[in-house]
């Protein structure tokens, strides 16, 4: 197909999210999959050779043009982005979902030892997790998984690119050398994910850890890609002001 590389480049330039090969193919109906991949590879090579202000990144199962991290300082002065704020409980819950998905709320709470209703709501609002459906057991609880937005934020091509247990263990050991209080595995993994998201600053957004959940930007939109989002189809949630309270054990 003539000029396919330039056509793909223009699509990537105007796209607000990573474009998958299938999405590009749906627009360029005459192009073959191999032809699209080859054109994307040529673009990436051109950008790397030029070493300009942006590059082509493979993220969230697709392609996205991103500005280079070394120019973040100047980009932030222009657009003044608001960081994505997540509390430590929210990050730890996100880690559990990322590694254990698909997973239901009771399993998350069993691992963390505290109620996670409010934290799950925060993650849904920030489009980092989604609802896959309901598990066919008593009570038919909701099943949670991460989203493509999660992959995009943490600069991951797929879930296979998540830090390995060995990397998490090494980071946890390094962190324990700096503190007398042992860190939870989920905390160490959260720190690893935060480090892996450094490149997102180039796209005008960064992850920031806060003291309490629910303090993110007011303009966050409701979660999308969820099944049955009506209020009567949601699981009971805790008080939004105290989403991380201990679970009461029944006698």
Buried (B, 14 or more C-beta within 10 A) or exposed (E): BEEBBEBBBEBBEEBEEBBBBEBBBEEBEEBEEEBBEEBBBBBBEBBEEEEEEBBBBBBBBBBBBBBBBEBBEEBBEEEEBBBBBBBBBBBBBBBBBBBBBBBBBBBBBEBBEBBBBBBBBBBBBBBBBBBBEBBEEEEEBBBBBBBBBBBBBBBBBEBEBBBEEEBBBBBBEEBEEEEEEEBBBBBBBBBBBBEBBBBBBBBBBBBEBBEBBBEBEEEBEEBEBBEEEEEEEBBEBBEEEEBBEEEEEEE
